[in-house]
């Protein structure tokens, strides 16, 4: 049987890329997610690679229309929809900020400073 690379519809957190890669490679999707997070924080290349794979990889339930243009169109529409949702959530968060947000942001900045100092 021929293995095909698809974005997972069952094992997804954002776009299903890591779930699909994990199924294709025969490893746990959590390991693939961890790899992308390390790439994102390491040299920043993880996010563009993930977005590119999100656009190029067809969804698992895509019918017979697997042409490149339809795959790119479907991926870009999903990214646009997620961007709209994230924008609305960000707008809501800015209007009513969490009282502990400054504590979390401060702790994150301290941790990033320690990491950069160690390098």
Backbone as JSON Lines, residues from 0, in Angstrom:
{"i":0,"aa":"X","n":[0.84,-1.19,0.0],"ca":[0.0,0.0,0.0],"c":[0.88,1.25,0.0]}
{"i":1,"aa":"X","n":[0.5,2.22,-0.78],"ca":[1.26,3.44,-0.91],"c":[0.96,4.39,0.25]}
{"i":2,"aa":"X","n":[2.02,4.86,0.89],"ca":[1.82,5.83,1.97],"c":[1.75,7.22,1.37]}
{"i":3,"aa":"X","n":[0.83,8.03,1.86],"ca":[0.67,9.4,1.39],"c":[0.81,10.35,2.57]}
{"i":4,"aa":"X","n":[1.33,11.51,2.31],"ca":[1.53,12.52,3.33],"c":[0.34,13.46,3.33]}
{"i":5,"aa":"X","n":[-0.42,13.45,4.43],"ca":[-1.59,14.3,4.58],"c":[-1.53,15.03,5.91]}
{"i":6,"aa":"X","n":[-2.27,16.14,6.01],"ca":[-2.46,16.79,7.3],"c":[-3.53,16.01,8.05]}
{"i":7,"aa":"X","n":[-3.25,15.67,9.28],"ca":[-4.17,14.85,10.07],"c":[-5.4,15.66,10.48]}
{"i":8,"aa":"X","n":[-6.55,15.03,10.4],"ca":[-7.78,15.65,10.88],"c":[-8.1,15.21,12.3]}
{"i":9,"aa":"X","n":[-7.57,14.06,12.71],"ca":[-7.83,13.52,14.04],"c":[-6.81,14.0,15.07]}
{"i":10,"aa":"X","n":[-5.55,14.01,14.69],"ca":[-4.45,14.34,15.61],"c":[-3.9,15.71,15.24]}
{"i":11,"aa":"X","n":[-4.66,16.75,15.53],"ca":[-4.24,18.09,15.15],"c":[-4.35,19.03,16.33]}
{"i":12,"aa":"X","n":[-3.44,19.99,16.37],"ca":[-3.5,21.05,17.36],"c":[-3.74,22.39,16.67]}
{"i":13,"aa":"X","n":[-3.03,22.63,15.59],"ca":[-3.23,23.85,14.82],"c":[-3.7,23.5,13.41]}
{"i":14,"aa":"X","n":[-2.8,22.92,12.63],"ca":[-3.16,22.62,11.25],"c":[-3.12,21.15,10.9]}
{"i":15,"aa":"X","n":[-2.66,20.31,11.8],"ca":[-2.58,18.88,11.53],"c":[-1.31,18.45,10.85]}
{"i":16,"aa":"X","n":[-0.36,19.38,10.69],"ca":[0.9,19.07,10.01],"c":[1.71,18.06,10.82]}
{"i":17,"aa":"X","n":[1.88,18.31,12.09],"ca":[2.69,17.41,12.93],"c":[2.02,16.05,13.08]}
{"i":18,"aa":"X","n":[0.71,16.01,13.19],"ca":[0.0,14.74,13.26],"c":[0.16,13.94,11.99]}
{"i":19,"aa":"X","n":[0.08,14.61,10.84],"ca":[0.27,13.94,9.56],"c":[1.69,13.45,9.37]}
{"i":20,"aa":"X","n":[2.67,14.29,9.74],"ca":[4.08,13.87,9.64],"c":[4.37,12.7,10.56]}
{"i":21,"aa":"X","n":[3.81,12.74,11.77],"ca":[4.02,11.64,12.71],"c":[3.45,10.34,12.18]}
{"i":22,"aa":"X","n":[2.26,10.39,11.59],"ca":[1.64,9.19,11.03],"c":[2.44,8.68,9.83]}
{"i":23,"aa":"X","n":[2.94,9.6,9.0],"ca":[3.7,9.22,7.81],"c":[5.04,8.58,8.2]}
{"i":24,"aa":"X","n":[5.69,9.15,9.21],"ca":[6.99,8.64,9.63],"c":[6.88,7.48,10.62]}
{"i":25,"aa":"X","n":[5.7,7.24,11.16],"ca":[5.5,6.16,12.1],"c":[6.0,6.47,13.5]}
{"i":26,"aa":"X","n":[6.0,7.76,13.87],"ca":[6.41,8.17,15.21],"c":[5.29,8.97,15.85]}
{"i":27,"aa":"X","n":[5.41,9.22,17.14],"ca":[4.39,9.97,17.86],"c":[4.4,11.43,17.39]}
{"i":28,"aa":"X","n":[3.23,12.01,17.23],"ca":[3.13,13.39,16.76],"c":[3.71,14.37,17.77]}
{"i":29,"aa":"X","n":[3.75,14.0,19.04],"ca":[4.31,14.88,20.06],"c":[5.8,15.11,19.81]}
{"i":30,"aa":"X","n":[6.49,14.1,19.34],"ca":[7.93,14.25,19.02],"c":[8.1,15.22,17.87]}
{"i":31,"aa":"X","n":[7.25,15.13,16.87],"ca":[7.32,16.05,15.73],"c":[7.01,17.47,16.19]}
{"i":32,"aa":"X","n":[6.01,17.63,17.06],"ca":[5.68,18.96,17.59],"c":[6.85,19.54,18.37]}
{"i":33,"aa":"X","n":[7.47,18.72,19.19],"ca":[8.63,19.17,19.96],"c":[9.76,19.6,19.04]}
{"i":34,"aa":"X","n":[9.95,18.86,17.95],"ca":[10.97,19.22,16.97],"c":[10.7,20.59,16.37]}
{"i":35,"aa":"X","n":[9.44,20.86,15.99],"ca":[9.1,22.16,15.42],"c":[9.26,23.28,16.44]}
{"i":36,"aa":"X","n":[8.91,23.03,17.7],"ca":[9.08,24.04,18.74],"c":[10.56,24.35,18.95]}
{"i":37,"aa":"X","n":[11.39,23.32,18.98],"ca":[12.83,23.54,19.13],"c":[13.4,24.3,17.95]}
{"i":38,"aa":"X","n":[12.94,23.99,16.75],"ca":[13.38,24.74,15.57],"c":[12.92,26.2,15.64]}
{"i":39,"aa":"X","n":[11.71,26.41,16.13],"ca":[11.18,27.77,16.21],"c":[11.97,28.61,17.21]}
{"i":40,"aa":"X","n":[12.3,28.02,18.36],"ca":[13.05,28.77,19.36],"c":[14.55,28.78,19.08]}
{"i":41,"aa":"X","n":[15.04,27.76,18.4],"ca":[16.47,27.66,18.13],"c":[16.95,28.72,17.16]}
{"i":42,"aa":"X","n":[16.5,28.64,15.92],"ca":[16.93,29.61,14.93],"c":[15.76,30.24,14.18]}
{"i":43,"aa":"X","n":[14.53,29.95,14.58],"ca":[13.35,30.6,14.01],"c":[12.85,29.99,12.71]}
{"i":44,"aa":"X","n":[13.48,28.94,12.23],"ca":[13.09,28.37,10.95],"c":[11.88,27.45,11.06]}
{"i":45,"aa":"X","n":[11.52,27.03,12.28],"ca":[10.42,26.09,12.47],"c":[9.07,26.65,12.05]}
{"i":46,"aa":"X","n":[8.82,27.92,12.3],"ca":[7.53,28.52,11.96],"c":[7.34,28.63,10.44]}
{"i":47,"aa":"X","n":[8.32,29.14,9.68],"ca":[8.12,29.17,8.22],"c":[7.99,27.77,7.61]}
{"i":48,"aa":"X","n":[8.74,26.8,8.12],"ca":[8.63,25.44,7.59],"c":[7.24,24.89,7.88]}
{"i":49,"aa":"X","n":[6.73,25.12,9.1],"ca":[5.4,24.63,9.45],"c":[4.35,25.27,8.55]}
{"i":50,"aa":"X","n":[4.43,26.59,8.35],"ca":[3.44,27.27,7.5],"c":[3.52,26.78,6.07]}
{"i":51,"aa":"X","n":[4.72,26.55,5.56],"ca":[4.88,26.04,4.21],"c":[4.26,24.65,4.08]}
{"i":52,"aa":"X","n":[4.53,23.78,5.05],"ca":[3.94,22.44,5.02],"c":[2.43,22.51,5.16]}
{"i":53,"aa":"X","n":[1.93,23.45,5.94],"ca":[0.49,23.62,6.11],"c":[-0.17,23.95,4.77]}
{"i":54,"aa":"X","n":[0.49,24.78,3.99],"ca":[-0.06,25.19,2.69],"c":[0.06,24.05,1.68]}
{"i":55,"aa":"X","n":[1.18,23.34,1.68],"ca":[1.46,22.35,0.64],"c":[0.8,21.0,0.91]}
{"i":56,"aa":"X","n":[0.75,20.56,2.17],"ca":[0.19,19.24,2.48],"c":[-1.34,19.27,2.36]}
{"i":57,"aa":"X","n":[-1.92,18.33,1.64],"ca":[-3.39,18.3,1.53],"c":[-4.0,17.75,2.8]}
{"i":58,"aa":"X","n":[-5.23,18.17,3.12],"ca":[-5.91,17.59,4.28],"c":[-6.23,16.12,4.04]}
{"i":59,"aa":"X","n":[-6.41,15.4,5.11],"ca":[-6.63,13.96,5.05],"c":[-7.92,13.59,4.32]}
{"i":60,"aa":"X","n":[-8.95,14.4,4.47],"ca":[-10.24,14.06,3.87],"c":[-10.45,14.72,2.51]}
{"i":61,"aa":"X","n":[-9.4,15.21,1.9],"ca":[-9.52,15.84,0.59],"c":[-9.91,14.77,-0.44]}
{"i":62,"aa":"X","n":[-10.91,15.07,-1.23],"ca":[-11.41,14.09,-2.2],"c":[-10.38,13.9,-3.31]}
{"i":63,"aa":"X","n":[-10.8,13.68,-4.5],"ca":[-9.92,13.39,-5.62],"c":[-9.16,14.62,-6.11]}
{"i":64,"aa":"X","n":[-9.57,15.81,-5.74],"ca":[-8.93,17.03,-6.21],"c":[-7.67,17.28,-5.4]}
{"i":65,"aa":"X","n":[-6.55,16.71,-5.81],"ca":[-5.28,16.86,-5.09],"c":[-4.28,17.68,-5.89]}
{"i":66,"aa":"X","n":[-4.77,18.55,-6.77],"ca":[-3.85,19.38,-7.53],"c":[-3.17,20.38,-6.6]}
{"i":67,"aa":"X","n":[-2.01,20.83,-7.02],"ca":[-1.22,21.72,-6.18],"c":[-1.97,23.02,-5.9]}
{"i":68,"aa":"X","n":[-2.64,23.57,-6.91],"ca":[-3.34,24.85,-6.71],"c":[-4.49,24.71,-5.72]}
{"i":69,"aa":"X","n":[-5.23,23.59,-5.78],"ca":[-6.32,23.42,-4.83],"c":[-5.79,23.21,-3.42]}
{"i":70,"aa":"X","n":[-4.65,22.52,-3.3],"ca":[-4.04,22.32,-1.99],"c":[-3.57,23.64,-1.4]}
{"i":71,"aa":"X","n":[-2.92,24.47,-2.22],"ca":[-2.46,25.77,-1.75],"c":[-3.64,26.65,-1.37]}
{"i":72,"aa":"X","n":[-4.69,26.61,-2.18],"ca":[-5.88,27.41,-1.9],"c":[-6.52,26.98,-0.59]}
{"i":73,"aa":"X","n":[-6.65,25.67,-0.39],"ca":[-7.25,25.16,0.85],"c":[-6.41,25.54,2.05]}
{"i":74,"aa":"X","n":[-5.09,25.38,1.94],"ca":[-4.2,25.72,3.05],"c":[-4.21,27.2,3.37]}
{"i":75,"aa":"X","n":[-4.2,28.04,2.33],"ca":[-4.21,29.48,2.58],"c":[-5.54,29.94,3.17]}
{"i":76,"aa":"X","n":[-6.64,29.3,2.77],"ca":[-7.93,29.64,3.36],"c":[-7.98,29.26,4.84]}
{"i":77,"aa":"X","n":[-7.39,28.12,5.18],"ca":[-7.35,27.71,6.58],"c":[-6.49,28.67,7.4]}
{"i":78,"aa":"X","n":[-5.34,29.08,6.84],"ca":[-4.46,30.02,7.56],"c":[-5.18,31.34,7.75]}
{"i":79,"aa":"X","n":[-5.9,31.81,6.73],"ca":[-6.62,33.07,6.84],"c":[-7.71,32.97,7.92]}
{"i":80,"aa":"X","n":[-8.41,31.84,7.96],"ca":[-9.46,31.67,8.97],"c":[-8.85,31.65,10.37]}
{"i":81,"aa":"X","n":[-7.74,30.94,10.54],"ca":[-7.08,30.9,11.85],"c":[-6.55,32.28,12.23]}
{"i":82,"aa":"X","n":[-6.05,33.03,11.25],"ca":[-5.55,34.38,11.54],"c":[-6.68,35.29,12.0]}
{"i":83,"aa":"X","n":[-7.85,35.15,11.38],"ca":[-9.0,35.96,11.81],"c":[-9.4,35.62,13.25]}
{"i":84,"aa":"X","n":[-9.45,34.34,13.56],"ca":[-9.81,33.91,14.91],"c":[-8.79,34.42,15.92]}
{"i":85,"aa":"X","n":[-7.51,34.28,15.59],"ca":[-6.46,34.75,16.5],"c":[-6.53,36.27,16.67]}
{"i":86,"aa":"X","n":[-6.85,36.98,15.59],"ca":[-7.0,38.44,15.68],"c":[-8.13,38.84,16.6]}
{"i":87,"aa":"X","n":[-9.24,38.14,16.49],"ca":[-10.37,38.42,17.38],"c":[-10.02,38.11,18.83]}
{"i":88,"aa":"X","n":[-9.33,37.0,19.06],"ca":[-8.92,36.66,20.42],"c":[-7.94,37.7,20.97]}
{"i":89,"aa":"X","n":[-7.02,38.15,20.13],"ca":[-6.06,39.18,20.56],"c":[-6.77,40.49,20.86]}
{"i":90,"aa":"X","n":[-7.73,40.84,20.02],"ca":[-8.5,42.08,20.25],"c":[-9.26,41.99,21.58]}
{"i":91,"aa":"X","n":[-9.84,40.83,21.87],"ca":[-10.55,40.63,23.12],"c":[-9.6,40.71,24.31]}
{"i":92,"aa":"X","n":[-8.42,40.11,24.16],"ca":[-7.44,40.13,25.26],"c":[-6.92,41.54,25.52]}
{"i":93,"aa":"X","n":[-6.77,42.35,24.48],"ca":[-6.28,43.72,24.67],"c":[-7.33,44.57,25.36]}
{"i":94,"aa":"X","n":[-8.59,44.33,25.05],"ca":[-9.66,45.11,25.67],"c":[-9.8,44.81,27.16]}
{"i":95,"aa":"X","n":[-9.64,43.55,27.54],"ca":[-9.75,43.18,28.94],"c":[-8.54,42.32,29.33]}
{"i":96,"aa":"X","n":[-7.42,42.97,29.67],"ca":[-6.21,42.21,29.97],"c":[-6.33,41.42,31.27]}
{"i":97,"aa":"X","n":[-5.63,40.31,31.31],"ca":[-5.57,39.47,32.49],"c":[-4.66,40.15,33.51]}
{"i":98,"aa":"X","n":[-5.04,40.2,34.78],"ca":[-4.2,40.86,35.78],"c":[-2.83,40.19,35.95]}
{"i":99,"aa":"X","n":[-2.73,38.92,35.66],"ca":[-1.45,38.24,35.81],"c":[-0.64,38.23,34.53]}
{"i":100,"aa":"X","n":[-1.1,38.91,33.49],"ca":[-0.39,38.92,32.22],"c":[0.98,39.54,32.36]}
{"i":101,"aa":"X","n":[1.1,40.62,33.13],"ca":[2.4,41.26,33.3],"c":[3.38,40.34,34.01]}
{"i":102,"aa":"X","n":[2.89,39.53,34.93],"ca":[3.75,38.57,35.63],"c":[4.26,37.51,34.66]}
{"i":103,"aa":"X","n":[3.39,36.99,33.8],"ca":[3.78,35.97,32.83],"c":[4.76,36.54,31.82]}
{"i":104,"aa":"X","n":[4.47,37.74,31.3],"ca":[5.36,38.36,30.33],"c":[6.72,38.66,30.97]}
{"i":105,"aa":"X","n":[6.72,39.14,32.18],"ca":[7.98,39.41,32.87],"c":[8.8,38.16,33.09]}
{"i":106,"aa":"X","n":[8.15,37.07,33.5],"ca":[8.86,35.82,33.7],"c":[9.43,35.3,32.38]}
{"i":107,"aa":"X","n":[8.66,35.42,31.3],"ca":[9.15,34.98,29.99],"c":[10.35,35.8,29.55]}
{"i":108,"aa":"X","n":[10.32,37.11,29.79],"ca":[11.46,37.95,29.42],"c":[12.7,37.61,30.24]}
{"i":109,"aa":"X","n":[12.51,37.31,31.52],"ca":[13.64,36.92,32.37],"c":[14.24,35.61,31.88]}
{"i":110,"aa":"X","n":[13.39,34.65,31.56],"ca":[13.88,33.35,31.07],"c":[14.63,33.53,29.74]}
{"i":111,"aa":"X","n":[14.07,34.34,28.83],"ca":[14.76,34.6,27.56],"c":[16.09,35.3,27.8]}
{"i":112,"aa":"X","n":[16.15,36.23,28.76],"ca":[17.4,36.91,29.07],"c":[18.45,35.95,29.6]}
{"i":113,"aa":"X","n":[18.03,35.03,30.45],"ca":[18.97,34.04,30.97],"c":[19.49,33.15,29.85]}
{"i":114,"aa":"X","n":[18.62,32.75,28.92],"ca":[19.05,31.92,27.8],"c":[20.05,32.67,26.92]}
{"i":115,"aa":"X","n":[19.76,33.93,26.61],"ca":[20.68,34.7,25.79],"c":[22.0,34.98,26.52]}
{"i":116,"aa":"X","n":[21.93,35.18,27.82],"ca":[23.15,35.39,28.6],"c":[24.0,34.12,28.62]}
{"i":117,"aa":"X","n":[23.37,32.98,28.69],"ca":[24.1,31.71,28.71],"c":[24.79,31.45,27.37]}
{"i":118,"aa":"X","n":[24.21,31.94,26.31],"ca":[24.82,31.73,24.98],"c":[26.03,32.65,24.83]}
